Amino acid sequence: MIYVAAGLILGIIAGLNLNIVYNPEYIVYISLAILAMFNTIFNMLYENKSGELTLLKSFTFLLTDLGFALLLGYVGEQLGLPIYLAAVFAFGNNIYEKLRKIANISLEKFNKNK
């Protein structure tokens, strides 16, 4: 747990101190990549709680989420339509669903220990 906290603190410090400039045209792709990573993180947390976590499955989920989201973003950019919003809604829904399931598993374990 200490490694996670240290990594989070170092990441925040590095992000605030590094002056990284990106092209504003890529904001759709950056936001989709961040959402895909959050989606994979919550999937991994859920699988860890339910005992089904494998590295290969998590890596595959990350690649497919990233690939599909970025493809939707690219097609939407080419067509001039906000198709990427479908990926945003799907990732948001999945993140909330996994968060709810993680909370249910944690509450069940808490109630069993009482």
C-alpha positions in Angstrom: 0.0 0.0 0.0 2.9 2.3 0.7 4.1 1.9 -2.9 0.7 2.9 -4.2 0.6 6.1 -2.0 4.2 6.9 -2.9 3.5 6.5 -6.6 0.4 8.6 -6.4 2.2 11.4 -4.6 5.2 11.3 -7.0 2.8 11.3 -10.0 0.9 14.4 -8.7 4.2 16.2 -7.9 5.6 15.4 -11.4 2.4 16.4 -13.1 2.3 19.7 -11.4 6.0 20.5 -12.0 6.5 19.3 -15.5 5.5 21.7 -18.2 4.1 19.3 -20.8 2.4 21.0 -23.7 0.0 19.1 -26.0 -1.9 20.0 -29.1 -5.6 20.9 -28.1 -6.8 18.9 -31.1 -5.8 15.7 -29.1 -8.0 16.5 -26.1 -10.6 14.0 -27.2 -8.0 11.2 -27.5 -6.4 12.1 -24.2 -9.7 12.1 -22.3 -10.7 8.8 -23.9 -7.4 7.3 -22.9 -7.7 8.5 -19.3 -11.3 7.1 -19.1 -10.1 3.7 -20.6 -7.4 3.5 -18.0 -9.8 4.4 -15.1 -12.2 1.8 -16.5 -9.4 -0.8 -16.4 -8.3 0.2 -12.9 -11.8 -0.3 -11.6 -12.2 -3.6 -13.5 -8.9 -4.8 -11.9 -10.1 -3.7 -8.4 -13.4 -5.6 -8.8 -11.6 -8.7 -10.2 -9.2 -8.5 -7.2 -12.1 -8.4 -4.7 -13.9 -11.2 -6.5 -10.7 -13.3 -6.9 -10.7 -13.4 -10.7 -7.7 -11.1 -11.3 -5.2 -12.1 -14.0 -2.6 -9.9 -15.6 -3.4 -11.1 -19.1 -7.1 -10.4 -18.8 -6.5 -6.9 -17.4 -3.9 -6.1 -20.1 -6.3 -7.3 -22.8 -9.2 -5.3 -21.4 -6.9 -2.2 -21.4 -5.9 -2.7 -25.0 -9.4 -3.4 -26.2 -10.9 -0.4 -24.3 -8.2 1.9 -25.6 -8.4 0.6 -29.1 -12.2 0.9 -29.3 -12.4 4.3 -27.6 -9.7 5.8 -29.8 -11.3 4.3 -32.9 -14.6 5.9 -32.0 -12.8 9.2 -31.4 -11.1 9.0 -34.7 -14.2 8.1 -36.7 -16.1 10.8 -34.9 -13.5 13.4 -35.8 -13.5 12.3 -39.5 -17.3 12.4 -39.6 -17.6 15.6 -37.6 -19.9 13.9 -35.1 -19.3 13.4 -31.4 -19.4 9.6 -31.6 -16.7 9.5 -28.8 -19.4 10.3 -26.3 -20.7 6.7 -26.7 -17.3 5.6 -25.2 -17.5 8.2 -22.5 -21.0 7.1 -21.4 -20.1 3.4 -21.6 -16.9 3.9 -19.6 -18.7 6.0 -17.0 -21.5 3.5 -16.7 -19.0 0.6 -16.3 -17.0 2.6 -13.7 -20.0 3.3 -11.6 -21.2 -0.3 -11.9 -17.8 -1.7 -10.8 -17.6 0.8 -7.9 -21.1 -0.3 -6.7 -20.1 -4.0 -6.9 -16.9 -3.3 -5.0 -18.9 -1.5 -2.3 -21.3 -4.4 -2.1 -18.5 -7.0 -1.8 -16.8 -4.8 0.9 -20.1 -4.4 2.8 -20.8 -8.2 2.7 -17.3 -8.9 4.1 -17.8 -6.3 6.8 -21.2 -7.7 7.7 -19.8 -11.3 7.9 -17.0 -10.1 10.3 -19.5 -8.6 12.7 
